[in-house]
């Protein structure tokens, strides 16, 4: 088993890995729209969704996988009414290989967070 970090201060403070590679599978923790370089969170669902997808892509690459290898995704949003604004970004991110998916309406760790994305993928 191999664990990977994004460098986010949350991982150390809370006690989790951004992703874990185990037996040919990559498990990416719930990932929000933070810009981990600046530890800032943009306003709006679309900007946060774009950042979250970029963060997921980097986590997958670090673990030897990629967006086209994702088999399962869970989207968590505090307001399900904002989810349709994400759909064009999600279609573009998954391309011709969309994964099985679930969307859950729930509270997130901070009120400013609009989306969290968790994925499971096959390693290359």
NORMOQUI-V922637 format. One record per helix or strand of 2 or more residues. SS is the DSSP state (alpha for helix, beta for strand). FROM is the first residue (numbers start at 1). TO is the last residue. Records with the same first field share a line. If there is no record, write none. Layout:
SS: FROM-TO / FROM-TO
This chain:
beta: 2-4 / 19-22 / 25-31 / 34-35 / 40-41 / 70-77 / 100-105 / 116-122
alpha: 9-15 / 45-62 / 67-69 / 80-94
